[in-house]
């Protein structure tokens, strides 16, 4: 199937990954930005649907039109737009979406990220683990408390003191120099770009899971990446395996090869979804649970530990007093 890609934004954080996944199916690309272009045989790439005019999406009903819903980390809504398309792709998994009609795909690497030349084998990687970014939100303080005693490491903390920025190229090199890359939750969601960038560079991501929410197994299926319910357990795992070079190399190779195979299978799954659209499938695109008041808050709470949730509450209260709003992800 060949489709015109209609971009409703010049730049998404997922743009590079979107192009990797969907360029094989593209006949041409159009940058709209104004929610005006409507056509047959297209894939509409859009975000913040709850902020956009509903009438725009209704014009795609009955056409061979597909939707890719990007940047919906906080499950903001606007999902009634889904009903106007033959099928929907989206980032950030949730059980509220009907898998027969909505294909939920991994977030992948961030735009502009390039892994460069990757050499496998952990012996020549100088860092046992590394992290780059802000450290004061989510579960990141707990990650640092548990892992900082383990050396040698590289920790570039951007929200402490006068710390310079690291380029994408420098960041990729740090990942290529690291055996492990802990991947604590993103802004409000367990999934973030870091784990996929680590995989691209041949590092071993360390993932979080919650009691009652094994997010990455639900999203990716069975995978070899070590996953833990708290960072103390993760630190004990790293400490136990760090001197077993053969075990480290096996785990590194297993993760790297799994990711290569997964990406190949993902292209096949996308192709199959296009070729066998769910037009005759029963049920709505979004399950009834979404209509329950407070369902969005409950969904996001599942991604947090208790300390992470407390940090989120403090941040939101401070933002409310400073800016007069609870969050910045309004799409405006």
C-alpha beads as a LAMMPS data file, in Angstrom:
LAMMPS data file: protein, C-alpha beads

332 atoms
331 bonds

1 atom types
1 bond types

-500.0 500.0 xlo xhi
-500.0 500.0 ylo yhi
-500.0 500.0 zlo zhi

Masses

1 110.0

Atoms # bond

1 1 1 0.000 0.000 0.000
2 1 1 1.277 3.477 -0.917
3 1 1 -0.014 6.461 1.016
4 1 1 0.544 10.204 1.192
5 1 1 1.910 11.174 4.604
6 1 1 0.167 14.337 5.871
7 1 1 2.206 15.957 8.648
8 1 1 0.373 18.302 10.995
9 1 1 3.583 19.512 12.554
10 1 1 6.999 20.432 11.134
11 1 1 8.629 18.548 13.972
12 1 1 7.539 15.782 16.320
13 1 1 9.928 14.321 18.896
14 1 1 9.218 11.017 17.127
15 1 1 9.756 12.311 13.555
16 1 1 12.893 10.258 12.769
17 1 1 11.305 7.076 14.067
18 1 1 8.051 7.766 12.198
19 1 1 10.010 8.153 8.965
20 1 1 11.874 4.918 9.664
21 1 1 8.627 3.014 10.170
22 1 1 6.361 4.541 7.539
23 1 1 8.561 5.824 4.697
24 1 1 8.383 2.391 2.996
25 1 1 4.636 2.949 2.627
26 1 1 4.833 6.608 1.510
27 1 1 4.214 7.818 -2.030
28 1 1 4.789 11.452 -1.034
29 1 1 4.792 13.714 2.030
30 1 1 2.837 16.909 2.667
31 1 1 3.361 19.330 5.571
32 1 1 -0.015 20.899 6.347
33 1 1 0.147 22.367 9.890
34 1 1 -3.272 24.044 9.494
35 1 1 -5.624 21.037 9.467
36 1 1 -6.836 21.836 5.978
37 1 1 -5.555 19.031 3.746
38 1 1 -8.007 16.151 3.310
39 1 1 -7.403 13.394 0.777
40 1 1 -7.822 9.715 0.021
41 1 1 -5.035 7.138 0.407
42 1 1 -3.254 8.945 3.221
43 1 1 -1.714 8.580 6.649
44 1 1 -2.444 11.618 8.826
45 1 1 0.287 12.263 11.419
46 1 1 -1.060 14.428 14.216
47 1 1 -0.946 15.141 17.955
48 1 1 -3.026 16.875 20.653
49 1 1 -6.225 15.791 18.956
50 1 1 -8.266 17.211 21.829
51 1 1 -7.147 20.722 20.815
52 1 1 -7.975 20.417 17.115
53 1 1 -11.270 21.035 15.268
54 1 1 -13.394 17.869 15.299
55 1 1 -14.903 18.698 11.921
56 1 1 -11.508 18.290 10.290
57 1 1 -11.227 14.604 11.185
58 1 1 -14.812 13.864 10.128
59 1 1 -13.832 14.693 6.540
60 1 1 -11.701 11.522 6.396
61 1 1 -14.650 9.213 7.059
62 1 1 -15.207 6.760 4.217
63 1 1 -11.771 7.332 2.693
64 1 1 -8.725 5.073 2.693
65 1 1 -7.333 7.258 5.460
66 1 1 -5.251 6.197 8.451
67 1 1 -4.178 8.082 11.571
68 1 1 -0.892 8.096 13.457
69 1 1 -1.455 9.676 16.858
70 1 1 1.885 10.986 18.172
71 1 1 3.046 12.597 21.424
72 1 1 0.110 11.465 23.585
73 1 1 2.213 10.680 26.649
74 1 1 -0.446 11.933 29.055
75 1 1 -3.456 10.305 27.348
76 1 1 -5.067 13.697 26.792
77 1 1 -7.991 12.438 24.721
78 1 1 -9.589 13.534 21.499
79 1 1 -10.001 9.841 20.745
80 1 1 -13.412 10.324 19.146
81 1 1 -11.410 11.311 16.052
82 1 1 -10.250 7.695 15.711
83 1 1 -13.672 6.617 14.460
84 1 1 -13.138 8.529 11.197
85 1 1 -10.177 6.425 10.056
86 1 1 -9.759 2.897 8.723
87 1 1 -7.263 2.201 11.467
88 1 1 -5.071 4.018 13.978
89 1 1 -1.418 3.773 14.995
90 1 1 -0.324 5.402 18.237
91 1 1 2.592 5.773 20.627
92 1 1 2.279 5.255 24.410
93 1 1 0.423 2.086 25.196
94 1 1 -2.708 1.754 27.272
95 1 1 -5.246 -0.990 27.816
96 1 1 -8.092 1.413 27.025
97 1 1 -7.475 1.035 23.279
98 1 1 -9.029 -1.784 21.237
99 1 1 -6.030 -3.705 19.792
100 1 1 -8.124 -4.879 16.841
101 1 1 -8.477 -1.279 15.675
102 1 1 -5.541 0.563 17.259
103 1 1 -1.995 -0.657 16.687
104 1 1 0.174 0.552 19.553
105 1 1 3.808 0.901 18.537
106 1 1 6.974 1.611 20.536
107 1 1 8.256 5.148 20.874
108 1 1 11.645 4.437 19.312
109 1 1 14.575 6.843 19.298
110 1 1 14.209 10.623 19.387
111 1 1 14.455 12.806 16.302
112 1 1 18.012 13.543 15.214
113 1 1 19.493 10.615 17.118
114 1 1 21.992 8.450 15.231
115 1 1 23.661 5.493 16.905
116 1 1 26.760 5.554 14.711
117 1 1 29.023 2.526 14.432
118 1 1 28.264 0.018 17.178
119 1 1 30.806 -2.533 18.380
120 1 1 29.527 -5.322 20.579
121 1 1 31.474 -6.704 23.498
122 1 1 31.436 -5.099 26.940
123 1 1 35.145 -5.265 27.745
124 1 1 35.977 -2.071 25.848
125 1 1 33.111 -0.052 27.282
126 1 1 34.571 2.192 30.007
127 1 1 31.326 2.881 31.890
128 1 1 29.459 0.270 33.896
129 1 1 26.397 2.503 33.479
130 1 1 25.536 6.017 32.399
131 1 1 22.770 8.579 32.540
132 1 1 22.259 11.958 30.905
133 1 1 19.429 14.336 31.742
134 1 1 17.403 15.899 34.527
135 1 1 17.456 13.959 37.775
136 1 1 14.845 15.611 39.955
137 1 1 11.594 14.172 38.632
138 1 1 9.757 10.881 38.476
139 1 1 11.774 7.933 39.759
140 1 1 15.132 9.379 38.731
141 1 1 16.240 10.414 42.248
142 1 1 15.649 6.825 43.386
143 1 1 17.624 5.495 40.422
144 1 1 20.585 7.743 41.201
145 1 1 20.547 6.929 44.911
146 1 1 20.726 3.214 44.135
147 1 1 23.242 3.274 41.291
148 1 1 25.677 6.100 42.058
149 1 1 27.784 3.884 44.395
150 1 1 28.468 1.591 41.427
151 1 1 31.531 2.746 39.501
152 1 1 32.823 3.490 36.950
153 1 1 29.852 5.439 35.688
154 1 1 29.033 8.575 33.713
155 1 1 26.310 10.787 35.181
156 1 1 25.614 14.110 33.458
157 1 1 22.884 15.734 35.543
158 1 1 21.383 18.726 33.781
159 1 1 19.280 20.138 36.619
160 1 1 22.057 20.393 39.202
161 1 1 24.430 23.340 39.055
162 1 1 25.834 24.973 35.950
163 1 1 26.064 21.963 33.646
164 1 1 26.622 22.373 29.919
165 1 1 24.552 20.665 27.272
166 1 1 25.675 17.495 25.537
167 1 1 25.182 17.173 21.793
168 1 1 23.324 14.258 20.235
169 1 1 26.633 12.971 18.884
170 1 1 28.283 13.119 22.315
171 1 1 25.248 11.447 23.861
172 1 1 25.389 8.575 21.368
173 1 1 29.077 8.103 22.138
174 1 1 28.318 7.912 25.867
175 1 1 25.761 5.178 25.166
176 1 1 28.279 3.290 23.005
177 1 1 30.710 3.522 25.929
178 1 1 28.191 2.144 28.463
179 1 1 27.378 -1.423 29.425
180 1 1 24.099 -0.576 31.179
181 1 1 21.773 2.379 30.640
182 1 1 19.119 2.702 33.332
183 1 1 15.864 3.942 31.825
184 1 1 13.713 5.460 34.567
185 1 1 10.251 6.698 33.687
186 1 1 9.892 9.739 31.459
187 1 1 7.911 12.824 32.345
188 1 1 4.780 10.949 33.462
189 1 1 5.002 7.670 31.537
190 1 1 7.186 4.601 31.957
191 1 1 8.152 4.743 28.291
192 1 1 10.778 7.184 27.041
193 1 1 13.319 7.492 24.226
194 1 1 16.290 6.510 26.375
195 1 1 15.760 2.731 26.338
196 1 1 15.486 2.594 22.537
197 1 1 18.561 4.778 22.075
198 1 1 20.459 2.475 24.421
199 1 1 19.397 -0.521 22.330
200 1 1 20.487 1.212 19.127
201 1 1 23.946 1.712 20.657
202 1 1 24.363 -1.837 21.926
203 1 1 23.918 -0.926 25.601
204 1 1 21.700 -2.921 27.966
205 1 1 18.683 -0.900 29.115
206 1 1 17.453 -1.392 32.662
207 1 1 13.695 -0.948 32.771
208 1 1 11.110 -0.224 35.401
209 1 1 7.910 -2.126 35.924
210 1 1 5.163 -1.571 38.441
211 1 1 3.179 -3.991 40.518
212 1 1 0.189 -4.626 38.282
213 1 1 1.763 -2.903 35.258
214 1 1 4.471 -4.673 33.287
215 1 1 4.245 -1.985 30.605
216 1 1 7.028 -3.120 28.298
217 1 1 5.984 -6.767 28.194
218 1 1 2.477 -5.660 27.270
219 1 1 3.867 -3.356 24.562
220 1 1 6.763 -5.396 23.167
221 1 1 6.010 -8.973 24.153
222 1 1 8.663 -11.109 25.808
223 1 1 12.006 -9.291 25.766
224 1 1 15.448 -9.842 27.304
225 1 1 15.883 -6.429 28.957
226 1 1 16.293 -6.630 32.754
227 1 1 13.259 -5.091 34.484
228 1 1 12.713 -4.323 38.160
229 1 1 10.032 -2.974 40.469
230 1 1 12.547 -0.762 42.262
231 1 1 16.055 0.561 41.676
232 1 1 17.579 -1.176 44.714
233 1 1 16.884 -4.510 43.015
234 1 1 18.354 -3.166 39.793
235 1 1 21.543 -2.115 41.600
236 1 1 21.897 -5.560 43.188
237 1 1 21.541 -7.151 39.739
238 1 1 24.256 -4.937 38.236
239 1 1 26.562 -5.586 41.185
240 1 1 26.046 -9.348 40.896
241 1 1 26.763 -9.580 37.158
242 1 1 29.380 -6.870 36.654
243 1 1 32.410 -9.183 36.976
244 1 1 30.990 -11.970 34.821
245 1 1 32.174 -10.796 31.412
246 1 1 30.718 -13.764 29.549
247 1 1 27.269 -13.201 31.078
248 1 1 27.436 -9.489 30.270
249 1 1 28.354 -10.191 26.652
250 1 1 25.559 -12.748 26.309
251 1 1 22.988 -10.321 27.692
252 1 1 24.258 -7.476 25.504
253 1 1 24.094 -9.610 22.359
254 1 1 20.668 -10.950 23.293
255 1 1 19.252 -7.429 23.748
256 1 1 20.875 -6.064 20.588
257 1 1 19.757 -8.957 18.390
258 1 1 16.263 -8.956 19.885
259 1 1 15.875 -5.266 18.973
260 1 1 17.048 -5.810 15.385
261 1 1 14.604 -8.701 15.000
262 1 1 11.789 -6.752 16.660
263 1 1 12.167 -3.823 14.258
264 1 1 11.989 -6.181 11.295
265 1 1 8.859 -7.843 12.662
266 1 1 7.348 -4.443 13.394
267 1 1 7.586 -3.438 9.739
268 1 1 5.806 -6.683 8.853
269 1 1 3.085 -6.031 11.420
270 1 1 2.513 -2.497 10.125
271 1 1 2.257 -3.825 6.584
272 1 1 -0.223 -6.488 7.695
273 1 1 -2.310 -3.879 9.548
274 1 1 -2.524 -1.807 6.370
275 1 1 -3.385 -4.828 4.224
276 1 1 -6.030 -6.167 6.604
277 1 1 -7.794 -3.090 7.997
278 1 1 -10.132 -3.634 10.953
279 1 1 -13.188 -2.190 9.175
280 1 1 -15.361 -5.206 9.947
281 1 1 -14.169 -5.681 13.509
282 1 1 -16.704 -5.185 16.267
283 1 1 -16.272 -2.765 19.144
284 1 1 -15.173 0.828 19.488
285 1 1 -11.646 2.129 19.057
286 1 1 -11.565 3.109 22.730
287 1 1 -12.981 0.960 25.515
288 1 1 -15.677 2.108 27.907
289 1 1 -13.254 2.547 30.827
290 1 1 -12.042 5.818 29.300
291 1 1 -15.460 7.378 29.946
292 1 1 -15.142 6.941 33.712
293 1 1 -14.383 10.297 35.382
294 1 1 -10.754 10.452 36.475
295 1 1 -9.657 7.579 34.223
296 1 1 -6.789 9.634 32.774
297 1 1 -5.405 10.349 36.257
298 1 1 -5.719 6.699 37.261
299 1 1 -3.909 5.623 34.084
300 1 1 -0.995 7.955 34.791
301 1 1 -0.833 6.997 38.471
302 1 1 -0.180 3.391 37.449
303 1 1 3.140 4.504 35.938
304 1 1 4.374 6.063 39.189
305 1 1 5.897 4.783 42.381
306 1 1 4.676 6.459 45.564
307 1 1 7.780 8.730 45.796
308 1 1 7.500 9.576 42.088
309 1 1 3.838 10.439 42.534
310 1 1 4.676 12.699 45.476
311 1 1 7.237 14.530 43.326
312 1 1 4.663 14.887 40.560
313 1 1 2.108 16.380 42.983
314 1 1 4.651 18.904 44.284
315 1 1 5.562 19.856 40.719
316 1 1 1.929 20.286 39.683
317 1 1 1.058 22.365 42.743
318 1 1 4.083 24.599 42.131
319 1 1 3.131 24.959 38.476
320 1 1 -0.438 25.832 39.420
321 1 1 0.713 28.678 41.664
322 1 1 3.369 29.911 39.218
323 1 1 1.683 29.498 35.858
324 1 1 -1.979 29.094 36.693
325 1 1 -2.175 25.669 35.041
326 1 1 -1.419 22.097 35.997
327 1 1 0.492 20.908 32.932
328 1 1 2.236 22.168 29.819
329 1 1 1.078 19.453 27.422
330 1 1 -1.934 21.373 26.128
331 1 1 -0.943 21.331 22.478
332 1 1 -1.620 25.050 22.201

Bonds

1 1 1 2
2 1 2 3
3 1 3 4
4 1 4 5
5 1 5 6
6 1 6 7
7 1 7 8
8 1 8 9
9 1 9 10
10 1 10 11
11 1 11 12
12 1 12 13
13 1 13 14
14 1 14 15
15 1 15 16
16 1 16 17
17 1 17 18
18 1 18 19
19 1 19 20
20 1 20 21
21 1 21 22
22 1 22 23
23 1 23 24
24 1 24 25
25 1 25 26
26 1 26 27
27 1 27 28
28 1 28 29
29 1 29 30
30 1 30 31
31 1 31 32
32 1 32 33
33 1 33 34
34 1 34 35
35 1 35 36
36 1 36 37
37 1 37 38
38 1 38 39
39 1 39 40
40 1 40 41
41 1 41 42
42 1 42 43
43 1 43 44
44 1 44 45
45 1 45 46
46 1 46 47
47 1 47 48
48 1 48 49
49 1 49 50
50 1 50 51
51 1 51 52
52 1 52 53
53 1 53 54
54 1 54 55
55 1 55 56
56 1 56 57
57 1 57 58
58 1 58 59
59 1 59 60
60 1 60 61
61 1 61 62
62 1 62 63
63 1 63 64
64 1 64 65
65 1 65 66
66 1 66 67
67 1 67 68
68 1 68 69
69 1 69 70
70 1 70 71
71 1 71 72
72 1 72 73
73 1 73 74
74 1 74 75
75 1 75 76
76 1 76 77
77 1 77 78
78 1 78 79
79 1 79 80
80 1 80 81
81 1 81 82
82 1 82 83
83 1 83 84
84 1 84 85
85 1 85 86
86 1 86 87
87 1 87 88
88 1 88 89
89 1 89 90
90 1 90 91
91 1 91 92
92 1 92 93
93 1 93 94
94 1 94 95
95 1 95 96
96 1 96 97
97 1 97 98
98 1 98 99
99 1 99 100
100 1 100 101
101 1 101 102
102 1 102 103
103 1 103 104
104 1 104 105
105 1 105 106
106 1 106 107
107 1 107 108
108 1 108 109
109 1 109 110
110 1 110 111
111 1 111 112
112 1 112 113
113 1 113 114
114 1 114 115
115 1 115 116
116 1 116 117
117 1 117 118
118 1 118 119
119 1 119 120
120 1 120 121
121 1 121 122
122 1 122 123
123 1 123 124
124 1 124 125
125 1 125 126
126 1 126 127
127 1 127 128
128 1 128 129
129 1 129 130
130 1 130 131
131 1 131 132
132 1 132 133
133 1 133 134
134 1 134 135
135 1 135 136
136 1 136 137
137 1 137 138
138 1 138 139
139 1 139 140
140 1 140 141
141 1 141 142
142 1 142 143
143 1 143 144
144 1 144 145
145 1 145 146
146 1 146 147
147 1 147 148
148 1 148 149
149 1 149 150
150 1 150 151
151 1 151 152
152 1 152 153
153 1 153 154
154 1 154 155
155 1 155 156
156 1 156 157
157 1 157 158
158 1 158 159
159 1 159 160
160 1 160 161
161 1 161 162
162 1 162 163
163 1 163 164
164 1 164 165
165 1 165 166
166 1 166 167
167 1 167 168
168 1 168 169
169 1 169 170
170 1 170 171
171 1 171 172
172 1 172 173
173 1 173 174
174 1 174 175
175 1 175 176
176 1 176 177
177 1 177 178
178 1 178 179
179 1 179 180
180 1 180 181
181 1 181 182
182 1 182 183
183 1 183 184
184 1 184 185
185 1 185 186
186 1 186 187
187 1 187 188
188 1 188 189
189 1 189 190
190 1 190 191
191 1 191 192
192 1 192 193
193 1 193 194
194 1 194 195
195 1 195 196
196 1 196 197
197 1 197 198
198 1 198 199
199 1 199 200
200 1 200 201
201 1 201 202
202 1 202 203
203 1 203 204
204 1 204 205
205 1 205 206
206 1 206 207
207 1 207 208
208 1 208 209
209 1 209 210
210 1 210 211
211 1 211 212
212 1 212 213
213 1 213 214
214 1 214 215
215 1 215 216
216 1 216 217
217 1 217 218
218 1 218 219
219 1 219 220
220 1 220 221
221 1 221 222
222 1 222 223
223 1 223 224
224 1 224 225
225 1 225 226
226 1 226 227
227 1 227 228
228 1 228 229
229 1 229 230
230 1 230 231
231 1 231 232
232 1 232 233
233 1 233 234
234 1 234 235
235 1 235 236
236 1 236 237
237 1 237 238
238 1 238 239
239 1 239 240
240 1 240 241
241 1 241 242
242 1 242 243
243 1 243 244
244 1 244 245
245 1 245 246
246 1 246 247
247 1 247 248
248 1 248 249
249 1 249 250
250 1 250 251
251 1 251 252
252 1 252 253
253 1 253 254
254 1 254 255
255 1 255 256
256 1 256 257
257 1 257 258
258 1 258 259
259 1 259 260
260 1 260 261
261 1 261 262
262 1 262 263
263 1 263 264
264 1 264 265
265 1 265 266
266 1 266 267
267 1 267 268
268 1 268 269
269 1 269 270
270 1 270 271
271 1 271 272
272 1 272 273
273 1 273 274
274 1 274 275
275 1 275 276
276 1 276 277
277 1 277 278
278 1 278 279
279 1 279 280
280 1 280 281
281 1 281 282
282 1 282 283
283 1 283 284
284 1 284 285
285 1 285 286
286 1 286 287
287 1 287 288
288 1 288 289
289 1 289 290
290 1 290 291
291 1 291 292
292 1 292 293
293 1 293 294
294 1 294 295
295 1 295 296
296 1 296 297
297 1 297 298
298 1 298 299
299 1 299 300
300 1 300 301
301 1 301 302
302 1 302 303
303 1 303 304
304 1 304 305
305 1 305 306
306 1 306 307
307 1 307 308
308 1 308 309
309 1 309 310
310 1 310 311
311 1 311 312
312 1 312 313
313 1 313 314
314 1 314 315
315 1 315 316
316 1 316 317
317 1 317 318
318 1 318 319
319 1 319 320
320 1 320 321
321 1 321 322
322 1 322 323
323 1 323 324
324 1 324 325
325 1 325 326
326 1 326 327
327 1 327 328
328 1 328 329
329 1 329 330
330 1 330 331
331 1 331 332
